[in-house]
Amino acid sequence: MKTKGKLFISFIVVVFLSFNANAQLQESKGEAKISYIHKKEMSVEDFFQKRMKQSKMYKVTGKKLEIFFEKDNTFFLGRNLLSGSDGKMVKVDTLYTIPKESLVTHFPAYHLEGDDVRDVIYKYLYKNIPGFSGTVNSKFTYKLDKNIIDVDYKNISRRYIIKKSTGYHFKISTDDLKILDFKKY
């Protein structure tokens, strides 16, 4: 009975290790080893949506989508599962790749995160809409048009049992994060 248990555990370990792949990728500053299970190509639209939804304040390891480096005109990115990594060893579940030409053409400001855009929106609303108070029940929808981000922001507030919904539409320049257009609906 003990032999069957040890044999089963050995089998599981061998199967797990056979699925785990390691890749040695050269970075311009040195060598970085990326350990991954899956490798996929990510579209620019998926990358944009994930970057807009993420926060700089993520404290949980593996929550933030990061660009690790560029090689052969390809960006390598993923969610690093190692906390406090120094960039020499990266462990991800899925390693994503995006062709540099495609990303730079369709989303030149690929370094932007959702917090950057939301900060501009909240500052504008606090300054220009009397009585505005940001709430937890808000929804953002993002669309990318090269150097302009269209943002629909729906603010849902409650006062006692009365629920109020207000919508705002913004056009924001990715070059300098200036608001180009604003509409309340």
C-alpha positions in Angstrom: 0.0 0.0 0.0 2.8 2.4 0.9 4.6 1.5 -2.3 1.5 2.5 -4.4 1.3 5.8 -2.6 4.9 6.6 -3.2 4.6 5.5 -6.8 1.5 7.8 -7.3 3.3 10.8 -5.7 6.3 10.2 -8.0 4.1 10.0 -11.0 2.4 13.3 -10.1 5.8 15.0 -9.6 7.1 13.7 -13.0 3.9 14.9 -14.7 4.1 18.3 -13.1 7.7 18.8 -14.0 7.1 17.8 -17.6 4.5 20.5 -17.9 6.8 23.2 -16.5 9.0 24.8 -19.1 12.0 27.0 -18.6 13.2 29.6 -21.1 16.5 31.4 -21.2 16.0 34.8 -22.6 18.8 37.4 -23.0 18.1 40.9 -21.8 20.2 43.8 -22.9 21.4 44.3 -19.3 22.2 40.6 -18.7 20.5 37.3 -18.7 17.0 36.7 -17.2 15.6 33.3 -16.7 11.8 33.1 -17.1 10.0 30.0 -15.9 6.6 29.5 -17.4 4.0 26.8 -18.1 2.1 28.4 -21.1 3.2 30.8 -23.7 0.7 32.9 -25.7 0.7 35.9 -27.9 -1.5 38.8 -26.5 -3.4 41.2 -28.7 -2.9 45.0 -28.2 -6.5 45.4 -27.3 -6.3 42.7 -24.5 -3.1 44.4 -23.3 -4.7 47.8 -23.2 -7.8 46.5 -21.3 -5.7 44.7 -18.7 -3.4 47.8 -18.2 -6.4 50.1 -17.8 -8.0 47.8 -15.1 -4.8 47.4 -13.1 -3.7 49.5 -10.2 -0.2 50.6 -9.1 -1.2 49.8 -5.6 -1.5 46.0 -6.2 0.3 44.4 -3.2 -0.5 40.8 -4.1 2.2 39.0 -6.0 1.0 37.9 -9.5 -1.7 40.5 -9.8 0.0 43.1 -11.9 0.8 42.6 -15.6 4.4 43.7 -16.2 6.6 44.0 -19.2 9.8 42.2 -18.4 11.9 43.1 -21.4 12.2 43.3 -25.2 14.1 40.9 -27.4 14.0 40.5 -31.2 11.3 43.3 -31.5 9.0 41.4 -29.1 7.9 42.4 -25.7 7.8 39.6 -23.0 5.2 40.2 -20.3 3.2 38.4 -17.6 2.2 38.4 -14.0 5.3 37.7 -11.9 4.6 35.1 -9.2 7.8 35.7 -7.3 7.7 38.4 -4.7 10.6 40.8 -4.4 12.2 39.5 -7.6 15.3 41.3 -8.8 14.6 40.7 -12.5 17.0 37.8 -12.8 14.5 35.1 -12.1 10.9 35.5 -13.2 8.2 32.9 -12.7 4.9 33.2 -14.5 2.0 30.9 -15.2 1.6 32.3 -18.7 4.3 34.2 -20.6 2.7 36.6 -23.1 4.4 38.1 -26.1 3.4 41.2 -28.2 5.2 42.3 -31.3 6.8 45.7 -30.6 5.7 47.2 -33.9 2.1 46.3 -33.3 2.0 47.7 -29.7 3.9 50.9 -30.5 1.7 51.5 -33.6 -1.7 51.0 -31.9 -0.8 52.0 -28.3 2.3 54.2 -28.2 1.8 55.1 -24.5 1.9 51.4 -23.4 3.5 52.4 -20.1 0.2 54.0 -18.9 -1.8 52.2 -16.3 -5.4 52.6 -15.3 -4.5 54.6 -12.1 -3.0 57.3 -14.3 -6.1 57.8 -16.3 -8.5 57.4 -13.3 -6.5 60.0 -11.3 -7.0 62.6 -14.1 -10.7 61.8 -14.2 -11.3 62.1 -10.5 -9.3 65.3 -10.2 -11.3 66.9 -13.0 -14.7 65.8 -11.5 -13.8 66.9 -8.0 -12.7 70.3 -9.3 -15.5 70.9 -11.8 -18.6 69.0 -10.6 -20.1 70.5 -7.4 -20.9 67.9 -4.8 -19.1 65.1 -6.7 -18.0 62.3 -4.5 -16.3 59.2 -5.9 -17.8 56.0 -4.8 -16.9 52.3 -4.7 -19.8 51.6 -7.1 -18.4 53.0 -10.2 -17.8 51.5 -13.6 -15.1 52.4 -16.2 -15.2 51.4 -19.8 -12.1 52.1 -21.9 -11.6 52.4 -25.7 -8.3 53.1 -27.4 -7.9 55.1 -30.6 -4.1 55.3 -30.9 -3.3 58.5 -28.9 -6.7 59.1 -27.4 -8.4 57.1 -24.7 -12.3 57.2 -24.7 -13.5 56.6 -21.1 -17.1 56.2 -20.1 -17.4 56.5 -16.3 -20.7 55.6 -14.6 -20.9 56.9 -11.0 -23.5 55.1 -8.9 -24.2 56.7 -5.6 -26.6 56.0 -2.8 -28.2 58.4 -0.4 -30.3 56.4 2.1 -32.4 54.2 -0.1 -32.2 56.4 -3.2 -29.8 55.2 -5.9 -28.5 57.7 -8.4 -26.5 57.0 -11.5 -24.6 59.6 -13.4 -22.5 59.0 -16.5 -19.5 61.0 -17.8 -17.6 60.6 -21.1 -14.0 61.7 -21.4 -11.5 61.9 -24.3 -8.0 61.9 -22.9 -4.8 62.4 -24.7 -2.2 59.7 -24.0 0.7 62.1 -24.7 0.1 64.4 -21.7 -3.0 63.0 -20.1 -5.0 66.2 -20.9 -8.8 66.0 -21.1 -9.7 66.8 -24.7 -13.5 66.4 -24.4 -16.0 66.0 -21.5 -19.7 65.3 -21.6 -22.1 64.4 -18.8 -25.0 62.1 -19.7 
